[in-house]
């Protein structure tokens, strides 16, 4: 029974990661190559695609926090002796280093310089630092109950989302760009630690609950119902809840927080996706597809090189940037997703590159 439950758990987690990385691949391809004339927000298909693309990053960050913390809290009270602590710090640093390496252009290095954009913060740097922050929080709370740890993580999500308008206005000019890029988009950073760490911390919050109760009878039934209800509240009522709190307290902070209600709404959509994968978890047993979810890091690296020309400077976006028709983009996206996924799985079957990150 234990082996069966463990297998189902892995299917469930890998299926979510597979969905997230496939959404990212097609989203980046279309966003980079679709001609401007076809980017019509009045077009229903483009509007739906654009909205779903906005969910990809929140889903990816939430899932990443979920799987990392789920493995971390299996030995919750070990603290510094927890083997996941050392592995987590190493992996966090690895992600950050790989992120920076992908942004360095060999042409600049060959000329004896380095491109100015090498130190902007993108998804890998943000995710790497987020993992390290989760570990720091864990090491502070491991002597306390898991409930305290999980509630703190949830509180971090709420605060980071609610305070978004405030900390974006802070002055980071006194901090060196290399570090300030984690907090401000002024220099071109895409994924600053706030608010994106909020999605990771919420995934960690869910992971603690999942780790505590997933072996209990009917867990999935009650979990799915609860998650759907939470998602509905966040999607349909985030703005109204913040507005009502503002009217009750009269605090200007909540007036500013109204601008950030969309973050809570996106988190609600992420919860719907979680519930959907949980509902159909028994059907996600296609091993090739699950292996995609086990290789998200190498897939991300390869897609960056092929699409954006990371390191080399020669990618598809250099030659076809915002120039393709919808038909070519759709066909190209399918080929791109299949090629990148198949190439990584083929190599992984020989050298097990997934072990570099997931084991």
C-alpha positions as CSV (number, residue, x, y, z in Angstrom):
1,X,0.0,0.0,0.0
2,X,2.8,2.4,0.9
3,X,4.5,1.8,-2.4
4,X,1.3,2.4,-4.3
5,X,0.6,5.7,-2.5
6,X,4.2,6.8,-3.2
7,X,3.8,6.0,-6.9
8,X,0.6,7.9,-7.1
9,X,2.2,10.8,-5.4
10,X,5.0,10.9,-8.0
11,X,2.5,10.7,-10.9
12,X,0.6,13.6,-9.5
13,X,3.6,15.8,-8.9
14,X,5.3,15.0,-12.2
15,X,2.1,15.5,-14.1
16,X,1.7,19.0,-12.8
17,X,5.3,19.8,-13.6
18,X,4.9,18.4,-17.1
19,X,1.9,20.6,-17.6
20,X,3.7,23.7,-16.4
21,X,6.8,23.2,-18.5
22,X,4.8,22.5,-21.7
23,X,2.7,25.6,-21.1
24,X,5.9,27.5,-20.8
25,X,7.4,26.1,-24.0
26,X,4.5,27.0,-26.2
27,X,3.9,30.3,-24.5
28,X,7.5,31.5,-25.0
29,X,7.5,30.3,-28.6
30,X,4.3,32.1,-29.5
31,X,5.2,35.3,-27.6
32,X,8.6,35.5,-29.2
33,X,7.6,34.8,-32.8
34,X,4.0,35.8,-33.5
35,X,3.8,38.9,-35.7
36,X,2.5,42.1,-34.0
37,X,-0.4,42.4,-36.5
38,X,-2.0,39.3,-35.0
39,X,-1.7,40.3,-31.4
40,X,-5.2,41.5,-31.2
41,X,-6.7,41.5,-27.7
42,X,-10.1,41.7,-29.3
43,X,-9.5,38.2,-30.8
44,X,-11.1,35.6,-28.5
45,X,-8.4,32.9,-29.2
46,X,-5.5,35.3,-28.6
47,X,-7.1,36.7,-25.4
48,X,-7.6,33.2,-24.0
49,X,-4.0,32.3,-24.9
50,X,-2.7,35.5,-23.4
51,X,-4.6,34.9,-20.2
52,X,-3.4,31.3,-19.8
53,X,0.1,32.4,-20.5
54,X,-0.1,34.7,-17.6
55,X,-0.9,31.7,-15.4
56,X,2.2,29.7,-16.5
57,X,4.8,31.4,-14.3
58,X,2.6,31.4,-11.2
59,X,1.9,27.7,-11.7
60,X,5.6,26.9,-12.3
61,X,6.7,28.8,-9.2
62,X,3.9,27.2,-7.0
63,X,4.7,23.7,-8.2
64,X,8.4,24.2,-7.6
65,X,7.8,25.3,-4.0
66,X,5.4,22.4,-3.6
67,X,7.7,19.6,-4.7
68,X,10.8,21.0,-2.9
69,X,9.0,21.5,0.4
70,X,7.1,18.2,0.2
71,X,10.5,16.4,0.1
72,X,12.0,18.7,2.7
73,X,9.4,18.2,5.4
74,X,9.5,14.4,5.3
75,X,12.3,14.7,7.8
76,X,10.9,17.9,9.3
77,X,12.4,17.9,12.8
78,X,16.0,17.0,11.7
79,X,16.8,20.6,11.0
80,X,20.4,21.1,9.9
81,X,20.8,17.3,9.8
82,X,18.0,17.0,7.2
83,X,19.8,15.8,4.0
84,X,17.5,18.1,1.9
85,X,19.0,21.2,3.5
86,X,22.4,20.8,2.0
87,X,21.0,19.6,-1.3
88,X,18.6,22.5,-1.4
89,X,21.2,25.1,-0.8
90,X,23.4,23.5,-3.5
91,X,20.5,23.4,-6.0
92,X,19.4,26.9,-5.2
93,X,22.9,28.2,-6.0
94,X,23.1,26.0,-9.1
95,X,19.9,27.5,-10.4
96,X,21.2,31.0,-9.9
97,X,24.5,30.3,-11.5
98,X,22.9,28.6,-14.5
99,X,20.6,31.5,-14.8
100,X,23.5,33.9,-15.1
101,X,25.4,31.7,-17.4
102,X,22.5,31.6,-19.8
103,X,22.5,35.4,-20.0
104,X,26.2,35.7,-20.9
105,X,27.0,36.1,-24.6
106,X,30.1,34.4,-25.9
107,X,30.5,37.1,-28.5
108,X,31.0,39.6,-25.7
109,X,33.4,37.3,-23.7
110,X,35.4,36.8,-26.9
111,X,35.8,40.6,-27.1
112,X,37.1,40.7,-23.5
113,X,33.9,42.2,-22.0
114,X,30.5,41.1,-20.8
115,X,27.1,42.1,-21.9
116,X,25.2,44.6,-19.7
117,X,22.2,42.4,-19.3
118,X,24.0,39.4,-17.7
119,X,23.0,40.4,-14.2
120,X,19.2,40.8,-14.7
121,X,17.1,38.4,-12.7
122,X,15.0,35.9,-14.6
123,X,13.2,32.7,-13.6
124,X,16.1,30.6,-12.6
125,X,17.7,33.2,-10.3
126,X,14.4,34.0,-8.7
127,X,13.6,30.3,-8.2
128,X,17.0,29.5,-6.8
129,X,16.9,32.3,-4.3
130,X,13.3,31.3,-3.4
131,X,14.5,27.8,-2.6
132,X,17.2,29.1,-0.3
133,X,14.7,31.4,1.4
134,X,12.4,28.4,2.0
135,X,15.3,26.6,3.6
136,X,16.1,29.6,5.8
137,X,12.5,29.7,7.0
138,X,12.5,26.0,7.6
139,X,15.7,26.2,9.7
140,X,14.1,28.9,11.8
141,X,10.9,26.9,12.5
142,X,11.9,23.2,12.4
143,X,11.8,23.0,16.2
144,X,8.2,24.2,16.2
145,X,5.2,22.4,14.8
146,X,4.7,22.1,11.0
147,X,1.5,24.1,11.4
148,X,3.5,27.1,12.5
149,X,5.9,26.7,9.6
150,X,3.1,26.4,7.1
151,X,1.1,29.3,8.4
152,X,4.2,31.5,8.2
153,X,4.7,30.5,4.6
154,X,1.0,31.4,3.8
155,X,1.4,34.7,5.6
156,X,4.5,35.5,3.5
157,X,2.3,35.0,0.4
158,X,-0.4,37.4,1.6
159,X,2.1,40.0,2.6
160,X,4.1,39.9,-0.6
161,X,1.0,40.1,-2.7
162,X,-0.7,42.8,-0.6
163,X,2.4,45.0,-0.3
164,X,3.4,44.8,-4.0
165,X,2.5,48.5,-4.7
166,X,4.5,49.6,-1.7
167,X,7.8,47.9,-2.2
168,X,7.8,48.6,-5.9
169,X,8.1,52.3,-5.0
170,X,11.1,51.9,-2.7
171,X,14.4,53.4,-3.7
172,X,17.0,50.8,-4.5
173,X,19.6,53.1,-6.0
174,X,22.0,52.7,-3.1
175,X,22.2,48.9,-3.6
176,X,24.6,47.6,-6.2
177,X,22.7,46.6,-9.4
178,X,23.6,42.9,-9.0
179,X,21.6,42.7,-5.8
180,X,19.0,45.4,-6.4
181,X,17.9,43.5,-9.6
182,X,16.3,40.9,-7.2
183,X,14.0,43.7,-6.0
184,X,13.3,46.1,-8.8
185,X,12.6,45.8,-12.6
186,X,14.3,49.1,-13.3
187,X,17.3,47.5,-14.9
188,X,15.3,44.9,-16.9
189,X,14.7,42.1,-14.4
190,X,11.7,40.0,-15.2
191,X,11.1,37.9,-12.0
192,X,11.9,39.9,-8.9
193,X,11.9,38.0,-5.6
194,X,8.8,39.9,-4.6
195,X,6.1,39.1,-5.4
196,X,7.2,35.8,-7.1
197,X,8.5,34.3,-3.9
198,X,4.8,34.5,-2.8
199,X,3.9,31.8,-5.2
200,X,6.7,29.6,-4.1
201,X,5.8,30.0,-0.4
202,X,2.2,29.2,-1.1
203,X,3.3,26.0,-2.9
204,X,5.3,25.2,0.2
205,X,2.3,25.9,2.4
206,X,0.3,23.4,0.3
207,X,3.1,20.9,0.4
208,X,3.2,20.8,4.3
209,X,-0.6,20.1,4.4
210,X,-0.2,17.5,1.7
211,X,2.7,15.8,3.5
212,X,0.7,15.7,6.7
213,X,-2.6,14.3,5.4
214,X,-2.2,12.8,2.0
215,X,-2.2,9.2,3.3
216,X,-5.5,9.6,5.2
217,X,-8.6,8.0,3.7
218,X,-10.6,10.3,1.3
219,X,-7.8,12.9,1.5
220,X,-8.0,13.8,-2.2
221,X,-11.8,14.1,-2.2
222,X,-11.7,16.7,0.6
223,X,-8.6,18.4,-0.7
224,X,-10.1,18.9,-4.1
225,X,-13.3,20.4,-2.7
226,X,-11.3,22.7,-0.4
227,X,-8.9,23.8,-3.1
228,X,-11.7,24.5,-5.6
229,X,-13.6,26.6,-2.9
230,X,-10.4,28.5,-2.1
231,X,-9.7,29.1,-5.8
232,X,-13.3,30.4,-6.3
233,X,-13.0,32.8,-3.4
234,X,-9.6,34.1,-4.7
235,X,-10.8,34.5,-8.3
236,X,-14.2,35.9,-7.7
237,X,-13.8,37.9,-4.5
238,X,-10.2,39.0,-3.9
239,X,-11.0,42.6,-4.9
240,X,-14.2,42.8,-2.9
241,X,-12.5,41.3,0.2
242,X,-9.6,43.8,0.1
243,X,-12.1,46.7,-0.6
244,X,-14.3,45.7,2.4
245,X,-11.3,45.6,4.7
246,X,-10.2,49.0,3.4
247,X,-13.7,50.4,4.2
248,X,-13.7,48.9,7.7
249,X,-10.2,50.1,8.6
250,X,-9.9,53.2,6.5
251,X,-6.2,52.5,6.0
252,X,-4.6,53.8,2.8
253,X,-2.6,50.6,2.6
254,X,-5.6,48.5,1.6
255,X,-6.5,51.1,-1.0
256,X,-3.1,50.5,-2.6
257,X,-3.5,46.8,-2.2
258,X,-6.6,46.8,-4.4
259,X,-4.2,47.2,-7.3
260,X,-2.7,43.8,-6.4
261,X,-5.9,41.8,-6.3
262,X,-5.0,40.2,-9.6
263,X,-2.2,38.3,-7.9
264,X,-4.6,36.6,-5.5
265,X,-6.9,35.9,-8.5
266,X,-4.0,34.2,-10.4
267,X,-3.3,32.2,-7.4
268,X,-6.9,31.1,-7.5
269,X,-6.5,29.9,-11.1
270,X,-3.4,28.0,-10.0
271,X,-5.5,26.2,-7.3
272,X,-8.0,25.3,-10.0
273,X,-5.2,23.7,-12.0
274,X,-4.0,21.8,-8.9
275,X,-7.5,20.5,-8.3
276,X,-7.8,19.4,-11.9
277,X,-4.6,17.4,-11.8
278,X,-5.5,15.9,-8.5
279,X,-8.9,14.9,-9.8
280,X,-7.4,13.0,-12.8
281,X,-4.2,11.8,-11.1
282,X,-4.9,8.2,-11.8
283,X,-4.8,8.9,-15.6
284,X,-1.4,10.5,-15.5
285,X,0.7,7.3,-16.0
286,X,2.3,7.9,-19.4
287,X,5.9,7.5,-18.5
288,X,7.4,9.6,-21.4
289,X,5.1,12.5,-20.4
290,X,6.0,12.2,-16.8
291,X,9.7,12.2,-17.7
292,X,9.2,15.7,-19.1
293,X,8.1,16.8,-15.6
294,X,11.3,15.2,-14.2
295,X,13.5,17.2,-16.5
296,X,12.2,20.7,-16.3
297,X,15.6,22.3,-15.7
298,X,17.4,20.8,-18.8
299,X,14.3,21.5,-20.8
300,X,14.4,25.1,-19.7
301,X,18.1,25.4,-20.6
302,X,17.7,23.9,-24.0
303,X,14.6,26.0,-24.9
304,X,16.5,29.1,-23.9
305,X,19.4,28.3,-26.2
306,X,17.2,27.3,-29.2
307,X,14.6,30.0,-28.9
308,X,16.4,33.0,-27.4
309,X,20.0,32.2,-28.4
310,X,21.2,32.1,-24.8
311,X,25.0,32.0,-24.6
312,X,25.5,31.7,-28.4
313,X,23.3,34.7,-29.4
314,X,21.8,32.7,-32.3
315,X,18.3,31.6,-31.6
316,X,15.0,31.4,-33.4
317,X,13.9,34.8,-32.0
318,X,16.9,36.5,-33.7
319,X,15.7,35.5,-37.1
320,X,11.9,35.3,-36.7
321,X,11.2,37.8,-33.9
322,X,7.5,38.9,-34.1
323,X,7.3,37.9,-37.8
324,X,5.3,34.6,-38.1
325,X,1.7,34.1,-39.0
326,X,-0.7,32.3,-36.6
327,X,-0.5,29.1,-38.8
328,X,3.3,29.0,-38.8
329,X,3.4,29.8,-35.1
330,X,1.0,27.0,-34.2
331,X,2.9,24.5,-36.3
332,X,6.2,25.8,-35.1
333,X,5.2,25.7,-31.5
334,X,4.2,22.0,-31.8
335,X,7.5,21.1,-33.5
336,X,9.4,23.2,-30.9
337,X,7.7,21.5,-27.9
338,X,8.2,18.0,-29.3
339,X,11.8,18.6,-30.3
340,X,12.9,20.2,-27.0
341,X,11.1,17.6,-24.9
342,X,12.2,14.6,-27.0
343,X,15.8,15.7,-27.1
344,X,16.1,16.1,-23.4
345,X,14.3,12.8,-22.7
346,X,16.6,11.0,-25.2
347,X,19.7,12.4,-23.6
348,X,18.3,11.7,-20.1
349,X,17.7,8.1,-21.0
350,X,21.5,7.7,-21.5
351,X,23.1,10.0,-18.9
352,X,20.3,10.6,-16.4
353,X,20.6,14.3,-16.3
354,X,17.5,14.5,-14.2
355,X,19.7,13.4,-11.2
356,X,21.5,16.7,-11.4
357,X,18.3,18.4,-10.0
358,X,15.6,16.1,-8.9
359,X,17.4,13.4,-6.8
